[in-house]
Amino acid sequence: MKVTLDEVAARAGVSLATVSRVLGRRGAVAAPTRAKVLEAMTELGYSRSTLLHDAPRRLVAVSAPGNPEHWQVQVCTRVAKALQAHDLLVTRPLVETDPEPLQTAIDAGAVALVTTTLTSLNTEIPCIRVAEQSAGAEEADGAAGSDRAEAGPAGSGAARTGAGSGDVIAARLDLGGGMTTAFEHLRAIGHRRIGLICNDSGELAVQLIRRFLAEHPARNLGLDLEDWISRVPKSFSGGSRAVLELKDATCTAVIVQSALQLHGALYGLRNRHLQVPRDMSVVGFGDSPTMKFTGPPATVLGLDVEGLSNALIEATLQTLRISTTGLPSVPPVFRPRLIARTSTTAARR
């Protein structure tokens, strides 16, 4: 019968986290406590995979959030491939929706989490992630930069912390700038009643809504902009329903969070015998190969997948002390750029 880490912890009289630290050879564990854990393992006949034995710094969790966007999957795939090229073992648990897969990876000896989620996960191992660029972020990074100057290369990863004590902010995503770009494009072609279709859960949706309300060109006109936000499941049917609701709310253009919702929105409009972009202009968030082949090809806010991937890779190598090149004192900021195709046109008068 397989021996579990819980059984080892109970036999040694220590916490599961302590057993994990002993197995991963990370963190401070007193010698007598370490000896008790090892003795309990021997008594119970517990053994780890030979792939992990004597390689305590070689297992890294690379994780997209639950129900990820296409760009988040792309970044994680690039990061995982690059870390494997540096002779690291990689596991791919999902995060945010269920803590168990990540905890299992930590119990197996994962020494770092690399993720495209925008929120702190408060993990017991370093969490190397992307953060949303917000007011005051540059000042906070500047202060952390002075700490890093004193800490030197070995301490730079720990110095760049965010909301969680173990957060290492590798890059920032300027969602506000991206939303401004979309609004500027739509305003230039005559749109004022601009709606938002977003997921009904998830940190990215929360941030997009916040930026939508803060940057909307009609924010000072006394209108209730909540009426122009449709929170729906990340699904084809959700997008189809949402776009018709916003059309009925007299919106002439929409910004759409996910590709599934965008495809659904295009279908919903066609099904009502409306045309894109004549009756509704559509802007997607994040590019993907399918965006060139929608009917019509979708205008999108494209993300620098390669740049985000490289920032996460470098921060991971630095945090694990595989690289000594040093992280920049301020994390790079990536602003979504508009890729104009034919799903947007001038508003009808």
C-alpha positions, 0 to 999 in steps of 0.5 A: 500500500502506498505511503502518503506524505500525511502518514510521514508527517504524522509519524514524525510529529511534524507538519506536511509543509515541513516534510515537503521542505525536507524532501525538497531540501529547501527552507530552514529545517532543524537537523533533529527535525530533519532526522525525525522525518527521514527516520519516519520515511524509513520506518514507513517504507516511503520512497520518492520517484528516482526521477526526483531523487537527489534533484531537489531544485529541478522540479518547477510547476508551470501553470496557467489559471483554470479555464485560461485564455489562449495567450496564457496557454501559449506563454506557459508552453513556451516557458515549460519548453525553455525550462526543460532545455535548462535540464529542469523537470516541469509539471503543469498543474492548473491554479486558482480553481483548485489548490490540490494539483499545485499542493501535490506538485509542492509535496513532490518537491517543486521549488518554484511556481511559474504562472500567467495568473495576474493574482497572488496565490500565497504559495510556500514556494516562490511564485513567479508571475505576471502582474497588472500594471496599475497606478503606483506600480513603478514607484513600488518597483523603484523601491524594490530596485534599491533593495535589489541593488543591496541584495545582489544577484542571489537576492534579486528574486526574493526582493521583487515581491508583490502582494504575496510574500513569495511573489516574484513579479517578472513582468507587468501587463498594461491592461489599462493601456490596452483598453485605452488603445481599443477605445481610441481606435473605436472613438476615431471611427465614431463609436461612443456606446462601447460594451464589454463581454467578459468572463463571469469569473477570474482575475483577468475579467476583474481587471478588464472590468476595472479598466473598462470603467476607468478608461471608457470615453463616456465615463464622465457623462453620467451614464451607468456603464455597468449596463454595457458590461456583460459577464457571461461564461467563457463559452460560445453560447455566452458570447452569442447571448451577451452580444445581443444583450449589448446590441439591445442596450444600443451598443455599436461596438464591443470588446470581447475577452475570450476567443470562444465568446468572440466566435459566439458573438459573431454567430449571434449577430449573424443569427439575428441577420445583423452584420459585422462590422456594419451593425456591430464592431467587434474587438477581441482581447488576445490574438490567436491563429483563429482570429484571422479566419473569423467572419470577418477577420477579427480586430484584436488587442494582441499580446507580446507572447514571446516577450512575456515568456522570456521575462518569466523564463529569465526570472525563473532562472535567476530565482533558482540561481541558474542564471546570474545575469541579474533581473532588471530593477523594474519589471518590463511592462507589456502593453497590448497592441491593436491589430486592426482587421475588418471586424471594426468600421465606422459607426452608422449614423 
